[in-house]
């Protein structure tokens, strides 16, 4: 049985946090943050490209199909607000990814390692896919609000 995305994310944190801390002690916080951001962005784009090739439909439909995988293992409580072939909007009200990084005492790094690459995943799926997300639980909001749209 394959590990859920939540289990994979928890395992990644065990590797990413020590690497980040080592980079920070060696090169300073700004360079460590920049290096990790670049690496995570490249990883997100590659993940998006994989989704693009594995999942049928247009870019918005692909996101709608893949989102429940991120919620597997009781990782997210979310409600779909709008779903069409051109727009997929939903709100997350509970997030175990955020809870995990909060338990580690690293919610800001959780945002950088988990949430920030949602944009690069969207870019990897398609240059025509736009993500608007102004609220995240990882950054202290009560919910995450995702709105994926096809660019016009």
C-alpha positions in Angstrom: 0.0 0.0 0.0 1.3 3.4 -1.0 1.8 6.1 1.7 -0.8 8.9 1.7 0.4 12.4 0.8 0.1 13.3 4.5 2.4 10.4 5.5 4.8 11.4 2.8 4.7 15.1 4.0 5.5 14.0 7.6 8.4 11.9 6.4 9.7 14.8 4.2 9.6 17.1 7.2 12.0 14.8 9.0 14.5 15.4 6.2 13.7 18.9 5.2 14.0 20.5 8.6 17.5 19.3 9.4 18.6 20.2 5.9 17.1 23.7 6.3 18.7 24.2 9.7 22.1 23.1 8.4 21.9 25.5 5.5 20.8 28.2 7.8 23.8 27.7 10.2 26.2 27.5 7.2 24.9 30.3 5.0 22.4 32.3 7.0 18.6 32.4 7.1 18.1 34.4 3.9 20.3 32.1 1.7 18.8 28.9 3.4 15.3 30.1 2.8 16.0 31.1 -0.8 17.7 27.8 -1.6 14.9 25.7 0.0 12.3 27.8 -1.8 14.0 27.3 -5.2 14.2 23.5 -4.6 10.6 23.2 -3.4 9.4 25.3 -6.4 11.3 23.0 -8.9 9.8 20.0 -7.0 6.3 21.5 -7.2 6.6 22.1 -11.0 7.7 18.5 -11.6 4.8 17.3 -9.4 2.4 19.4 -11.5 3.9 18.0 -14.7 3.3 14.4 -13.4 -0.3 15.3 -12.5 -0.7 16.8 -15.9 0.3 13.6 -17.6 -1.4 11.1 -15.2 -4.8 12.8 -14.7 -7.4 13.3 -17.5 -9.2 16.5 -18.2 -8.4 20.2 -18.5 -6.2 21.8 -15.8 -9.1 22.7 -13.5 -10.6 19.3 -13.8 -7.2 17.7 -12.9 -7.0 19.8 -9.7 -10.5 18.8 -8.8 -9.6 15.1 -9.3 -6.3 15.3 -7.4 -7.5 17.3 -4.4 -9.1 14.4 -2.5 -5.7 12.6 -2.6 -4.4 15.5 -0.4 -7.3 15.0 1.9 -6.8 11.2 2.3 -6.0 9.8 5.7 -8.3 12.4 7.3 -5.7 15.0 6.4 -8.1 17.8 5.5 -11.7 18.8 6.1 -12.8 20.8 3.1 -15.9 21.9 1.4 -16.3 22.6 -2.3 -17.7 26.0 -3.0 -17.8 26.0 -6.7 -16.9 23.4 -9.3 -17.1 23.9 -13.1 -14.8 23.0 -16.0 -13.3 26.5 -15.7 -13.2 27.0 -11.9 -12.6 24.9 -8.8 -13.0 26.7 -5.5 -12.9 25.1 -2.0 -12.3 26.0 1.6 -10.2 23.9 4.0 -11.4 24.2 7.7 -9.0 21.6 9.3 -5.5 20.7 8.1 -3.3 18.0 9.6 -0.4 19.3 7.5 -0.6 22.6 9.5 -1.2 20.7 12.8 2.0 18.6 12.2 4.2 21.6 11.5 2.7 23.4 14.5 3.5 20.4 16.7 7.1 20.6 15.3 7.2 24.3 16.3 7.7 25.3 12.6 4.5 26.6 11.2 6.3 29.2 9.0 8.5 26.4 7.5 5.4 24.3 7.1 4.0 27.1 4.9 7.2 27.2 2.9 7.5 23.4 2.5 3.9 22.5 2.1 1.6 25.4 1.1 3.9 27.6 -1.0 4.4 25.0 -3.6 0.7 24.8 -4.4 1.4 27.6 -6.8 4.3 25.8 -8.5 2.2 22.6 -8.8 -0.5 24.7 -10.6 2.2 26.1 -12.9 3.5 22.6 -13.6 0.1 21.4 -14.5 -0.5 24.2 -17.0 0.6 27.8 -17.7 -3.2 28.4 -18.2 -4.0 27.5 -14.6 -4.2 30.2 -12.0 -4.4 29.8 -8.2 -5.7 32.5 -5.9 -5.3 31.7 -2.3 -5.2 34.6 0.3 -5.9 32.6 3.4 -4.0 29.6 4.9 -4.4 27.8 8.2 -0.6 27.3 8.2 -0.2 31.1 8.4 -2.7 31.5 11.3 -5.9 32.0 9.4 -9.1 30.0 10.4 -9.3 28.4 7.0 -7.5 28.0 3.6 -9.3 29.3 0.6 -8.4 27.9 -2.8 -9.7 29.2 -6.1 -8.2 27.6 -9.3 -9.3 29.1 -12.6 -8.4 28.9 -16.2 -6.7 32.0 -17.3 -8.7 33.9 -19.9 
